Amino acid sequence: MHELNHIWFAYFWPSLMGNGPEALVQTVVYGLAAYLLIPPFRRWINAHFKAQHEANAALHAKLDHVIKHHPDIPKFVDPKSRPTRGADGKFTARKDTK
């Protein structure tokens, strides 16, 4: 319990006495309270994250298409088939190149 008291009064509480950190903490607390208590704000946040997720999914689909149809990009190599060092310290051949 002494450690928690020390952390609070030695680190967190003095950092709130400045000009910037208390505004950051206040913003986070108010944002969390708004997310929990105001349904339109929650819908807005969830829609924003959903749009970001869909944009990322579209970007991944485009990149997969480019990788599939570009002749200079090598095929994906399963990490389990990568070469490993044997007991003698030399690399063994990949499974897909035998």
C-alpha positions in Angstrom: 0.0 0.0 0.0 2.9 2.3 0.7 4.1 1.9 -2.9 0.8 3.0 -4.3 0.8 6.0 -2.0 4.3 6.8 -3.1 3.5 6.5 -6.8 0.4 8.7 -6.4 2.0 11.5 -4.4 5.5 11.4 -5.9 4.7 11.0 -9.6 1.0 11.3 -10.6 -0.2 14.1 -8.3 2.8 16.5 -9.0 2.5 16.0 -12.7 -1.1 17.3 -12.5 0.1 20.5 -11.0 1.6 21.7 -14.3 -0.1 23.4 -17.2 -0.4 20.6 -19.7 -0.8 17.1 -18.1 -3.9 18.0 -16.2 -5.6 19.0 -19.4 -4.6 15.7 -21.0 -6.0 13.7 -18.0 -9.1 15.9 -18.0 -9.7 15.3 -21.7 -9.3 11.5 -21.3 -11.6 11.4 -18.4 -14.3 13.5 -20.1 -14.0 11.5 -23.3 -14.4 8.3 -21.4 -17.4 9.7 -19.5 -19.0 10.9 -22.8 -18.4 7.5 -24.4 -20.1 5.7 -21.5 -22.9 8.1 -21.0 -23.8 9.7 -24.3 -25.1 7.2 -27.0 -24.7 9.5 -30.0 -21.0 10.1 -29.1 -20.6 6.3 -28.7 -22.1 5.8 -32.2 -19.9 8.4 -33.7 -16.7 6.8 -32.2 -17.8 3.3 -33.3 -18.6 4.5 -36.8 -15.2 6.1 -37.0 -13.4 2.9 -36.0 -15.5 0.9 -38.3 -14.6 3.2 -41.2 -11.0 2.9 -40.4 -11.2 -0.9 -40.2 -13.0 -1.0 -43.6 -10.4 1.3 -45.2 -7.6 -0.9 -43.9 -9.4 -4.0 -45.2 -9.7 -2.4 -48.7 -6.0 -1.4 -48.6 -5.0 -5.0 -47.7 -7.1 -6.3 -50.5 -5.4 -3.9 -53.0 -1.9 -4.9 -51.7 -2.8 -8.6 -51.9 -3.9 -8.0 -55.6 -0.6 -6.2 -56.4 1.5 -8.9 -54.7 -0.4 -11.7 -56.5 0.0 -10.2 -60.0 3.4 -8.6 -59.8 6.1 -10.9 -61.2 9.0 -9.4 -59.2 7.5 -10.0 -55.8 8.5 -13.4 -54.4 5.9 -15.8 -53.0 5.2 -15.7 -49.3 7.5 -18.1 -47.5 6.1 -19.9 -44.5 8.3 -19.1 -41.4 8.3 -22.7 -40.6 10.0 -23.5 -43.9 12.8 -21.0 -43.5 16.3 -22.3 -43.2 17.6 -23.2 -39.7 21.0 -23.8 -38.4 22.0 -27.4 -37.8 24.2 -28.8 -35.1 27.3 -27.9 -37.1 26.2 -24.2 -37.3 25.4 -24.3 -41.1 22.1 -23.5 -42.5 19.9 -26.4 -43.8 18.0 -26.1 -47.1 14.5 -24.8 -47.2 11.8 -27.4 -47.5 10.3 -25.8 -50.7 13.7 -25.8 -52.6 14.5 -29.5 -52.5 
